[in-house]
Amino acid sequence: MILSIETATETCGTALVSAGMVLAHRSVHEKNIHSERLLTLMDEVITSGGVRKDAITAVAVSFGPGSFTGLRIGLSAAKGLAMALDIPIIAVPTLDGIAEAFRLSRHPAADSRFCAMIDAKREESYYAFYSFTADGPVRDSEFAITLRQSVLQEATHRNAVTVQPELSAAAVGLLAERRRAEYTLPDHTTAEPLYLRDFVATLRKKGA
């Protein structure tokens, strides 16, 4: 059984997944509430799923790229649970999770091509291209960051359709279950999120 966490976007969510089924899920879509709500949502989903914590065999987390603050909050919570229960962390790339959410909601044809994008601020986007198999999304490009307009030009053709699949903890958990061997962190104690660019903290000057 996997408990999954999504905090890389404005959605703060968690889910319980087992044998390809979502047993319970909770989410809140609101800015800047991840640190306040995540642990409560985790407790709620465990209670709703009717399971004991020691039944959880792994914790999955949306690993990045995405909101720097959200990624750190999610990974910190995942590390805490992993250490408490002595279980592994399955680090699901956020763009892979978005592609999985699209697959679950739209059931794309095998020859479909999908561009997953996340706002990276500064008029830029994180992105990757995907195709699909019965096992889920297949990444056809490296993760990258560039000007949003450049991505849109590359992704657009006459048959293109714009969709906005919401990344969910359920999609993260389901993909983590199928790709457990690929995504599991060898040493989660020192792991850092996949930022794709340097994290820069801007401190206000005193009196500013």
Biotite code that builds the C-alpha atoms (Angstrom):
import biotite.structure as struc

atoms = struc.array([
    struc.Atom([0.000, 0.000, 0.000], chain_id="A", res_id=1, res_name="MET", atom_name="CA", element="C"),
    struc.Atom([1.318, 3.425, -0.997], chain_id="A", res_id=2, res_name="ILE", atom_name="CA", element="C"),
    struc.Atom([0.533, 6.789, 0.530], chain_id="A", res_id=3, res_name="LEU", atom_name="CA", element="C"),
    struc.Atom([1.122, 9.464, -2.097], chain_id="A", res_id=4, res_name="SER", atom_name="CA", element="C"),
    struc.Atom([1.713, 13.200, -1.728], chain_id="A", res_id=5, res_name="ILE", atom_name="CA", element="C"),
    struc.Atom([1.265, 16.032, -4.233], chain_id="A", res_id=6, res_name="GLU", atom_name="CA", element="C"),
    struc.Atom([2.501, 19.516, -3.310], chain_id="A", res_id=7, res_name="THR", atom_name="CA", element="C"),
    struc.Atom([4.427, 20.538, -6.436], chain_id="A", res_id=8, res_name="ALA", atom_name="CA", element="C"),
    struc.Atom([1.549, 22.671, -7.711], chain_id="A", res_id=9, res_name="THR", atom_name="CA", element="C"),
    struc.Atom([-1.202, 24.731, -6.084], chain_id="A", res_id=10, res_name="GLU", atom_name="CA", element="C"),
    struc.Atom([-2.948, 21.456, -5.287], chain_id="A", res_id=11, res_name="THR", atom_name="CA", element="C"),
    struc.Atom([-2.113, 20.019, -1.881], chain_id="A", res_id=12, res_name="CYS", atom_name="CA", element="C"),
    struc.Atom([-3.240, 16.419, -1.830], chain_id="A", res_id=13, res_name="GLY", atom_name="CA", element="C"),
    struc.Atom([-2.649, 12.915, -0.597], chain_id="A", res_id=14, res_name="THR", atom_name="CA", element="C"),
    struc.Atom([-4.032, 9.489, -1.483], chain_id="A", res_id=15, res_name="ALA", atom_name="CA", element="C"),
    struc.Atom([-3.887, 5.819, -0.541], chain_id="A", res_id=16, res_name="LEU", atom_name="CA", element="C"),
    struc.Atom([-3.275, 3.423, -3.431], chain_id="A", res_id=17, res_name="VAL", atom_name="CA", element="C"),
    struc.Atom([-3.158, -0.372, -3.478], chain_id="A", res_id=18, res_name="SER", atom_name="CA", element="C"),
    struc.Atom([-3.283, -2.912, -6.329], chain_id="A", res_id=19, res_name="ALA", atom_name="CA", element="C"),
    struc.Atom([-4.183, -0.284, -8.911], chain_id="A", res_id=20, res_name="GLY", atom_name="CA", element="C"),
    struc.Atom([-7.049, 1.116, -6.856], chain_id="A", res_id=21, res_name="MET", atom_name="CA", element="C"),
    struc.Atom([-7.420, 4.471, -5.106], chain_id="A", res_id=22, res_name="VAL", atom_name="CA", element="C"),
    struc.Atom([-8.674, 3.634, -1.619], chain_id="A", res_id=23, res_name="LEU", atom_name="CA", element="C"),
    struc.Atom([-8.987, 7.223, -0.415], chain_id="A", res_id=24, res_name="ALA", atom_name="CA", element="C"),
    struc.Atom([-7.882, 10.699, -1.396], chain_id="A", res_id=25, res_name="HIS", atom_name="CA", element="C"),
    struc.Atom([-8.021, 14.234, -0.063], chain_id="A", res_id=26, res_name="ARG", atom_name="CA", element="C"),
    struc.Atom([-6.980, 17.488, -1.715], chain_id="A", res_id=27, res_name="SER", atom_name="CA", element="C"),
    struc.Atom([-7.213, 21.247, -1.379], chain_id="A", res_id=28, res_name="VAL", atom_name="CA", element="C"),
    struc.Atom([-6.596, 23.602, -4.307], chain_id="A", res_id=29, res_name="HIS", atom_name="CA", element="C"),
    struc.Atom([-5.385, 26.844, -2.804], chain_id="A", res_id=30, res_name="GLU", atom_name="CA", element="C"),
    struc.Atom([-2.164, 28.835, -2.743], chain_id="A", res_id=31, res_name="LYS", atom_name="CA", element="C"),
    struc.Atom([0.219, 28.811, 0.203], chain_id="A", res_id=32, res_name="ASN", atom_name="CA", element="C"),
    struc.Atom([-1.638, 26.327, 2.414], chain_id="A", res_id=33, res_name="ILE", atom_name="CA", element="C"),
    struc.Atom([0.563, 23.252, 1.919], chain_id="A", res_id=34, res_name="HIS", atom_name="CA", element="C"),
    struc.Atom([2.509, 23.591, 5.171], chain_id="A", res_id=35, res_name="SER", atom_name="CA", element="C"),
    struc.Atom([-0.714, 24.087, 7.136], chain_id="A", res_id=36, res_name="GLU", atom_name="CA", element="C"),
    struc.Atom([-2.833, 21.340, 5.591], chain_id="A", res_id=37, res_name="ARG", atom_name="CA", element="C"),
    struc.Atom([-0.626, 18.513, 4.357], chain_id="A", res_id=38, res_name="LEU", atom_name="CA", element="C"),
    struc.Atom([-0.140, 16.566, 7.597], chain_id="A", res_id=39, res_name="LEU", atom_name="CA", element="C"),
    struc.Atom([-3.846, 16.884, 8.409], chain_id="A", res_id=40, res_name="THR", atom_name="CA", element="C"),
    struc.Atom([-4.777, 15.611, 4.946], chain_id="A", res_id=41, res_name="LEU", atom_name="CA", element="C"),
    struc.Atom([-2.406, 12.667, 5.379], chain_id="A", res_id=42, res_name="MET", atom_name="CA", element="C"),
    struc.Atom([-4.083, 11.714, 8.667], chain_id="A", res_id=43, res_name="ASP", atom_name="CA", element="C"),
    struc.Atom([-7.530, 12.122, 7.098], chain_id="A", res_id=44, res_name="GLU", atom_name="CA", element="C"),
    struc.Atom([-6.754, 9.887, 4.138], chain_id="A", res_id=45, res_name="VAL", atom_name="CA", element="C"),
    struc.Atom([-5.359, 7.146, 6.393], chain_id="A", res_id=46, res_name="ILE", atom_name="CA", element="C"),
    struc.Atom([-8.488, 7.304, 8.549], chain_id="A", res_id=47, res_name="THR", atom_name="CA", element="C"),
    struc.Atom([-10.781, 7.378, 5.512], chain_id="A", res_id=48, res_name="SER", atom_name="CA", element="C"),
    struc.Atom([-8.981, 4.392, 4.020], chain_id="A", res_id=49, res_name="GLY", atom_name="CA", element="C"),
    struc.Atom([-9.559, 2.424, 7.204], chain_id="A", res_id=50, res_name="GLY", atom_name="CA", element="C"),
    struc.Atom([-5.950, 1.296, 7.479], chain_id="A", res_id=51, res_name="VAL", atom_name="CA", element="C"),
    struc.Atom([-3.224, 1.403, 10.079], chain_id="A", res_id=52, res_name="ARG", atom_name="CA", element="C"),
    struc.Atom([-0.080, 3.375, 9.380], chain_id="A", res_id=53, res_name="LYS", atom_name="CA", element="C"),
    struc.Atom([2.031, 0.229, 9.604], chain_id="A", res_id=54, res_name="ASP", atom_name="CA", element="C"),
    struc.Atom([0.130, -1.157, 6.595], chain_id="A", res_id=55, res_name="ALA", atom_name="CA", element="C"),
    struc.Atom([1.760, 1.490, 4.391], chain_id="A", res_id=56, res_name="ILE", atom_name="CA", element="C"),
    struc.Atom([4.730, -0.037, 2.555], chain_id="A", res_id=57, res_name="THR", atom_name="CA", element="C"),
    struc.Atom([5.992, 3.058, 0.700], chain_id="A", res_id=58, res_name="ALA", atom_name="CA", element="C"),
    struc.Atom([5.391, 6.778, 0.411], chain_id="A", res_id=59, res_name="VAL", atom_name="CA", element="C"),
    struc.Atom([5.287, 8.409, -3.025], chain_id="A", res_id=60, res_name="ALA", atom_name="CA", element="C"),
    struc.Atom([5.859, 12.102, -3.584], chain_id="A", res_id=61, res_name="VAL", atom_name="CA", element="C"),
    struc.Atom([5.677, 14.455, -6.542], chain_id="A", res_id=62, res_name="SER", atom_name="CA", element="C"),
    struc.Atom([9.405, 15.143, -6.790], chain_id="A", res_id=63, res_name="PHE", atom_name="CA", element="C"),
    struc.Atom([9.655, 18.095, -9.145], chain_id="A", res_id=64, res_name="GLY", atom_name="CA", element="C"),
    struc.Atom([9.951, 20.278, -10.988], chain_id="A", res_id=65, res_name="PRO", atom_name="CA", element="C"),
    struc.Atom([7.370, 22.633, -9.540], chain_id="A", res_id=66, res_name="GLY", atom_name="CA", element="C"),
    struc.Atom([6.928, 25.119, -6.732], chain_id="A", res_id=67, res_name="SER", atom_name="CA", element="C"),
    struc.Atom([10.205, 25.194, -4.801], chain_id="A", res_id=68, res_name="PHE", atom_name="CA", element="C"),
    struc.Atom([8.417, 25.684, -1.479], chain_id="A", res_id=69, res_name="THR", atom_name="CA", element="C"),
    struc.Atom([5.794, 23.048, -2.251], chain_id="A", res_id=70, res_name="GLY", atom_name="CA", element="C"),
    struc.Atom([8.424, 20.506, -3.287], chain_id="A", res_id=71, res_name="LEU", atom_name="CA", element="C"),
    struc.Atom([10.354, 20.965, -0.055], chain_id="A", res_id=72, res_name="ARG", atom_name="CA", element="C"),
    struc.Atom([7.194, 20.634, 2.048], chain_id="A", res_id=73, res_name="ILE", atom_name="CA", element="C"),
    struc.Atom([6.128, 17.450, 0.274], chain_id="A", res_id=74, res_name="GLY", atom_name="CA", element="C"),
    struc.Atom([9.537, 15.791, 0.403], chain_id="A", res_id=75, res_name="LEU", atom_name="CA", element="C"),
    struc.Atom([9.986, 16.735, 4.060], chain_id="A", res_id=76, res_name="SER", atom_name="CA", element="C"),
    struc.Atom([6.660, 15.098, 4.942], chain_id="A", res_id=77, res_name="ALA", atom_name="CA", element="C"),
    struc.Atom([7.572, 12.032, 2.877], chain_id="A", res_id=78, res_name="ALA", atom_name="CA", element="C"),
    struc.Atom([10.934, 11.739, 4.638], chain_id="A", res_id=79, res_name="LYS", atom_name="CA", element="C"),
    struc.Atom([9.272, 11.997, 8.041], chain_id="A", res_id=80, res_name="GLY", atom_name="CA", element="C"),
    struc.Atom([6.827, 9.189, 7.259], chain_id="A", res_id=81, res_name="LEU", atom_name="CA", element="C"),
    struc.Atom([9.518, 7.065, 5.598], chain_id="A", res_id=82, res_name="ALA", atom_name="CA", element="C"),
    struc.Atom([11.796, 7.320, 8.620], chain_id="A", res_id=83, res_name="MET", atom_name="CA", element="C"),
    struc.Atom([8.975, 6.694, 11.100], chain_id="A", res_id=84, res_name="ALA", atom_name="CA", element="C"),
    struc.Atom([7.795, 3.545, 9.303], chain_id="A", res_id=85, res_name="LEU", atom_name="CA", element="C"),
    struc.Atom([11.172, 2.484, 7.834], chain_id="A", res_id=86, res_name="ASP", atom_name="CA", element="C"),
    struc.Atom([9.768, 2.431, 4.300], chain_id="A", res_id=87, res_name="ILE", atom_name="CA", element="C"),
    struc.Atom([11.122, 3.697, 0.949], chain_id="A", res_id=88, res_name="PRO", atom_name="CA", element="C"),
    struc.Atom([10.262, 6.911, -0.860], chain_id="A", res_id=89, res_name="ILE", atom_name="CA", element="C"),
    struc.Atom([9.079, 6.643, -4.468], chain_id="A", res_id=90, res_name="ILE", atom_name="CA", element="C"),
    struc.Atom([9.993, 9.928, -6.163], chain_id="A", res_id=91, res_name="ALA", atom_name="CA", element="C"),
    struc.Atom([7.623, 10.549, -9.080], chain_id="A", res_id=92, res_name="VAL", atom_name="CA", element="C"),
    struc.Atom([8.703, 13.329, -11.468], chain_id="A", res_id=93, res_name="PRO", atom_name="CA", element="C"),
    struc.Atom([5.947, 15.937, -11.497], chain_id="A", res_id=94, res_name="THR", atom_name="CA", element="C"),
    struc.Atom([5.708, 16.078, -15.288], chain_id="A", res_id=95, res_name="LEU", atom_name="CA", element="C"),
    struc.Atom([5.351, 12.275, -15.414], chain_id="A", res_id=96, res_name="ASP", atom_name="CA", element="C"),
    struc.Atom([2.505, 12.626, -12.912], chain_id="A", res_id=97, res_name="GLY", atom_name="CA", element="C"),
    struc.Atom([0.768, 15.210, -15.099], chain_id="A", res_id=98, res_name="ILE", atom_name="CA", element="C"),
    struc.Atom([1.057, 12.884, -18.098], chain_id="A", res_id=99, res_name="ALA", atom_name="CA", element="C"),
    struc.Atom([-0.447, 10.074, -16.010], chain_id="A", res_id=100, res_name="GLU", atom_name="CA", element="C"),
    struc.Atom([-3.314, 12.338, -14.902], chain_id="A", res_id=101, res_name="ALA", atom_name="CA", element="C"),
    struc.Atom([-3.977, 13.107, -18.581], chain_id="A", res_id=102, res_name="PHE", atom_name="CA", element="C"),
    struc.Atom([-3.919, 9.397, -19.456], chain_id="A", res_id=103, res_name="ARG", atom_name="CA", element="C"),
    struc.Atom([-6.375, 8.547, -16.680], chain_id="A", res_id=104, res_name="LEU", atom_name="CA", element="C"),
    struc.Atom([-8.818, 11.304, -17.601], chain_id="A", res_id=105, res_name="SER", atom_name="CA", element="C"),
    struc.Atom([-8.600, 11.303, -21.412], chain_id="A", res_id=106, res_name="ARG", atom_name="CA", element="C"),
    struc.Atom([-7.570, 7.730, -22.370], chain_id="A", res_id=107, res_name="HIS", atom_name="CA", element="C"),
    struc.Atom([-5.379, 8.933, -25.263], chain_id="A", res_id=108, res_name="PRO", atom_name="CA", element="C"),
    struc.Atom([-4.751, 6.829, -28.354], chain_id="A", res_id=109, res_name="ALA", atom_name="CA", element="C"),
    struc.Atom([-1.436, 5.003, -28.578], chain_id="A", res_id=110, res_name="ALA", atom_name="CA", element="C"),
    struc.Atom([-0.171, 7.394, -31.249], chain_id="A", res_id=111, res_name="ASP", atom_name="CA", element="C"),
    struc.Atom([-1.015, 10.503, -29.204], chain_id="A", res_id=112, res_name="SER", atom_name="CA", element="C"),
    struc.Atom([1.728, 12.924, -28.229], chain_id="A", res_id=113, res_name="ARG", atom_name="CA", element="C"),
    struc.Atom([1.414, 15.013, -25.100], chain_id="A", res_id=114, res_name="PHE", atom_name="CA", element="C"),
    struc.Atom([3.392, 17.967, -23.781], chain_id="A", res_id=115, res_name="CYS", atom_name="CA", element="C"),
    struc.Atom([3.274, 18.324, -20.000], chain_id="A", res_id=116, res_name="ALA", atom_name="CA", element="C"),
    struc.Atom([3.973, 21.864, -18.805], chain_id="A", res_id=117, res_name="MET", atom_name="CA", element="C"),
    struc.Atom([4.291, 23.638, -15.457], chain_id="A", res_id=118, res_name="ILE", atom_name="CA", element="C"),
    struc.Atom([4.618, 27.357, -14.918], chain_id="A", res_id=119, res_name="ASP", atom_name="CA", element="C"),
    struc.Atom([8.216, 28.152, -13.955], chain_id="A", res_id=120, res_name="ALA", atom_name="CA", element="C"),
    struc.Atom([7.604, 31.908, -13.509], chain_id="A", res_id=121, res_name="LYS", atom_name="CA", element="C"),
    struc.Atom([9.580, 34.557, -15.438], chain_id="A", res_id=122, res_name="ARG", atom_name="CA", element="C"),
    struc.Atom([7.483, 33.665, -18.523], chain_id="A", res_id=123, res_name="GLU", atom_name="CA", element="C"),
    struc.Atom([9.121, 30.223, -18.565], chain_id="A", res_id=124, res_name="GLU", atom_name="CA", element="C"),
    struc.Atom([7.787, 26.674, -18.327], chain_id="A", res_id=125, res_name="SER", atom_name="CA", element="C"),
    struc.Atom([9.108, 23.294, -17.257], chain_id="A", res_id=126, res_name="TYR", atom_name="CA", element="C"),
    struc.Atom([8.118, 20.730, -19.867], chain_id="A", res_id=127, res_name="TYR", atom_name="CA", element="C"),
    struc.Atom([8.589, 17.286, -21.398], chain_id="A", res_id=128, res_name="ALA", atom_name="CA", element="C"),
    struc.Atom([6.975, 15.376, -24.269], chain_id="A", res_id=129, res_name="PHE", atom_name="CA", element="C"),
    struc.Atom([5.214, 12.018, -23.871], chain_id="A", res_id=130, res_name="TYR", atom_name="CA", element="C"),
    struc.Atom([3.624, 9.179, -25.790], chain_id="A", res_id=131, res_name="SER", atom_name="CA", element="C"),
    struc.Atom([1.498, 6.454, -24.193], chain_id="A", res_id=132, res_name="PHE", atom_name="CA", element="C"),
    struc.Atom([1.419, 2.688, -23.736], chain_id="A", res_id=133, res_name="THR", atom_name="CA", element="C"),
    struc.Atom([-0.842, 0.397, -21.715], chain_id="A", res_id=134, res_name="ALA", atom_name="CA", element="C"),
    struc.Atom([1.635, 0.784, -18.840], chain_id="A", res_id=135, res_name="ASP", atom_name="CA", element="C"),
    struc.Atom([1.329, 4.563, -18.811], chain_id="A", res_id=136, res_name="GLY", atom_name="CA", element="C"),
    struc.Atom([3.158, 7.612, -20.135], chain_id="A", res_id=137, res_name="PRO", atom_name="CA", element="C"),
    struc.Atom([6.500, 7.230, -21.903], chain_id="A", res_id=138, res_name="VAL", atom_name="CA", element="C"),
    struc.Atom([8.794, 10.248, -21.715], chain_id="A", res_id=139, res_name="ARG", atom_name="CA", element="C"),
    struc.Atom([10.105, 11.100, -25.184], chain_id="A", res_id=140, res_name="ASP", atom_name="CA", element="C"),
    struc.Atom([12.314, 14.025, -24.174], chain_id="A", res_id=141, res_name="SER", atom_name="CA", element="C"),
    struc.Atom([14.414, 15.212, -21.285], chain_id="A", res_id=142, res_name="GLU", atom_name="CA", element="C"),
    struc.Atom([12.946, 17.524, -18.674], chain_id="A", res_id=143, res_name="PHE", atom_name="CA", element="C"),
    struc.Atom([13.665, 21.091, -19.716], chain_id="A", res_id=144, res_name="ALA", atom_name="CA", element="C"),
    struc.Atom([12.923, 24.716, -18.941], chain_id="A", res_id=145, res_name="ILE", atom_name="CA", element="C"),
    struc.Atom([12.541, 27.438, -21.534], chain_id="A", res_id=146, res_name="THR", atom_name="CA", element="C"),
    struc.Atom([10.384, 30.402, -22.488], chain_id="A", res_id=147, res_name="LEU", atom_name="CA", element="C"),
    struc.Atom([6.715, 29.403, -22.447], chain_id="A", res_id=148, res_name="ARG", atom_name="CA", element="C"),
    struc.Atom([6.116, 30.749, -25.941], chain_id="A", res_id=149, res_name="GLN", atom_name="CA", element="C"),
    struc.Atom([8.892, 28.541, -27.319], chain_id="A", res_id=150, res_name="SER", atom_name="CA", element="C"),
    struc.Atom([7.267, 25.449, -25.814], chain_id="A", res_id=151, res_name="VAL", atom_name="CA", element="C"),
    struc.Atom([3.875, 26.381, -27.241], chain_id="A", res_id=152, res_name="LEU", atom_name="CA", element="C"),
    struc.Atom([5.358, 26.833, -30.701], chain_id="A", res_id=153, res_name="GLN", atom_name="CA", element="C"),
    struc.Atom([7.048, 23.427, -30.528], chain_id="A", res_id=154, res_name="GLU", atom_name="CA", element="C"),
    struc.Atom([3.964, 21.665, -29.162], chain_id="A", res_id=155, res_name="ALA", atom_name="CA", element="C"),
    struc.Atom([1.386, 23.205, -31.501], chain_id="A", res_id=156, res_name="THR", atom_name="CA", element="C"),
    struc.Atom([0.277, 21.639, -34.776], chain_id="A", res_id=157, res_name="HIS", atom_name="CA", element="C"),
    struc.Atom([-3.005, 21.560, -36.690], chain_id="A", res_id=158, res_name="ARG", atom_name="CA", element="C"),
    struc.Atom([-4.438, 18.660, -34.641], chain_id="A", res_id=159, res_name="ASN", atom_name="CA", element="C"),
    struc.Atom([-3.300, 19.979, -31.276], chain_id="A", res_id=160, res_name="ALA", atom_name="CA", element="C"),
    struc.Atom([-5.788, 20.249, -28.415], chain_id="A", res_id=161, res_name="VAL", atom_name="CA", element="C"),
    struc.Atom([-5.104, 22.193, -25.232], chain_id="A", res_id=162, res_name="THR", atom_name="CA", element="C"),
    struc.Atom([-6.140, 20.457, -22.005], chain_id="A", res_id=163, res_name="VAL", atom_name="CA", element="C"),
    struc.Atom([-5.494, 21.176, -18.348], chain_id="A", res_id=164, res_name="GLN", atom_name="CA", element="C"),
    struc.Atom([-5.267, 17.871, -16.478], chain_id="A", res_id=165, res_name="PRO", atom_name="CA", element="C"),
    struc.Atom([-5.006, 18.561, -12.758], chain_id="A", res_id=166, res_name="GLU", atom_name="CA", element="C"),
    struc.Atom([-2.118, 16.734, -11.166], chain_id="A", res_id=167, res_name="LEU", atom_name="CA", element="C"),
    struc.Atom([-3.471, 14.641, -8.297], chain_id="A", res_id=168, res_name="SER", atom_name="CA", element="C"),
    struc.Atom([-1.980, 12.581, -5.510], chain_id="A", res_id=169, res_name="ALA", atom_name="CA", element="C"),
    struc.Atom([-4.008, 9.661, -6.891], chain_id="A", res_id=170, res_name="ALA", atom_name="CA", element="C"),
    struc.Atom([-2.227, 9.862, -10.266], chain_id="A", res_id=171, res_name="ALA", atom_name="CA", element="C"),
    struc.Atom([1.117, 10.139, -8.472], chain_id="A", res_id=172, res_name="VAL", atom_name="CA", element="C"),
    struc.Atom([0.323, 7.058, -6.383], chain_id="A", res_id=173, res_name="GLY", atom_name="CA", element="C"),
    struc.Atom([-0.931, 4.922, -9.259], chain_id="A", res_id=174, res_name="LEU", atom_name="CA", element="C"),
    struc.Atom([2.130, 5.716, -11.368], chain_id="A", res_id=175, res_name="LEU", atom_name="CA", element="C"),
    struc.Atom([4.426, 5.130, -8.384], chain_id="A", res_id=176, res_name="ALA", atom_name="CA", element="C"),
    struc.Atom([2.926, 1.687, -7.870], chain_id="A", res_id=177, res_name="GLU", atom_name="CA", element="C"),
    struc.Atom([3.640, 0.656, -11.465], chain_id="A", res_id=178, res_name="ARG", atom_name="CA", element="C"),
    struc.Atom([7.082, 2.302, -11.664], chain_id="A", res_id=179, res_name="ARG", atom_name="CA", element="C"),
    struc.Atom([8.246, 1.538, -8.136], chain_id="A", res_id=180, res_name="ARG", atom_name="CA", element="C"),
    struc.Atom([11.582, 0.012, -9.146], chain_id="A", res_id=181, res_name="ALA", atom_name="CA", element="C"),
    struc.Atom([12.385, 2.932, -11.466], chain_id="A", res_id=182, res_name="GLU", atom_name="CA", element="C"),
    struc.Atom([11.413, 5.760, -9.118], chain_id="A", res_id=183, res_name="TYR", atom_name="CA", element="C"),
    struc.Atom([12.451, 4.529, -5.655], chain_id="A", res_id=184, res_name="THR", atom_name="CA", element="C"),
    struc.Atom([15.187, 6.668, -4.089], chain_id="A", res_id=185, res_name="LEU", atom_name="CA", element="C"),
    struc.Atom([18.312, 4.706, -3.117], chain_id="A", res_id=186, res_name="PRO", atom_name="CA", element="C"),
    struc.Atom([18.925, 7.016, -0.142], chain_id="A", res_id=187, res_name="ASP", atom_name="CA", element="C"),
    struc.Atom([16.050, 9.285, 0.778], chain_id="A", res_id=188, res_name="HIS", atom_name="CA", element="C"),
    struc.Atom([17.809, 10.827, 3.786], chain_id="A", res_id=189, res_name="THR", atom_name="CA", element="C"),
    struc.Atom([19.929, 13.112, 1.592], chain_id="A", res_id=190, res_name="THR", atom_name="CA", element="C"),
    struc.Atom([17.546, 13.486, -1.362], chain_id="A", res_id=191, res_name="ALA", atom_name="CA", element="C"),
    struc.Atom([16.689, 16.924, -2.709], chain_id="A", res_id=192, res_name="GLU", atom_name="CA", element="C"),
    struc.Atom([13.787, 17.797, -5.030], chain_id="A", res_id=193, res_name="PRO", atom_name="CA", element="C"),
    struc.Atom([14.241, 17.992, -8.786], chain_id="A", res_id=194, res_name="LEU", atom_name="CA", element="C"),
    struc.Atom([14.306, 21.775, -9.164], chain_id="A", res_id=195, res_name="TYR", atom_name="CA", element="C"),
    struc.Atom([15.691, 21.939, -12.750], chain_id="A", res_id=196, res_name="LEU", atom_name="CA", element="C"),
    struc.Atom([17.214, 25.288, -11.914], chain_id="A", res_id=197, res_name="ARG", atom_name="CA", element="C"),
    struc.Atom([19.049, 26.688, -8.921], chain_id="A", res_id=198, res_name="ASP", atom_name="CA", element="C"),
    struc.Atom([16.912, 27.572, -5.938], chain_id="A", res_id=199, res_name="PHE", atom_name="CA", element="C"),
    struc.Atom([17.400, 31.232, -5.105], chain_id="A", res_id=200, res_name="VAL", atom_name="CA", element="C"),
    struc.Atom([15.966, 32.626, -1.882], chain_id="A", res_id=201, res_name="ALA", atom_name="CA", element="C"),
    struc.Atom([15.418, 36.361, -1.894], chain_id="A", res_id=202, res_name="THR", atom_name="CA", element="C"),
    struc.Atom([15.599, 37.970, 1.518], chain_id="A", res_id=203, res_name="LEU", atom_name="CA", element="C"),
    struc.Atom([14.145, 41.368, 2.138], chain_id="A", res_id=204, res_name="ARG", atom_name="CA", element="C"),
    struc.Atom([16.514, 43.907, 3.558], chain_id="A", res_id=205, res_name="LYS", atom_name="CA", element="C"),
    struc.Atom([15.740, 45.039, 7.058], chain_id="A", res_id=206, res_name="LYS", atom_name="CA", element="C"),
    struc.Atom([13.397, 47.981, 7.001], chain_id="A", res_id=207, res_name="GLY", atom_name="CA", element="C"),
    struc.Atom([12.344, 47.321, 3.390], chain_id="A", res_id=208, res_name="ALA", atom_name="CA", element="C"),
])
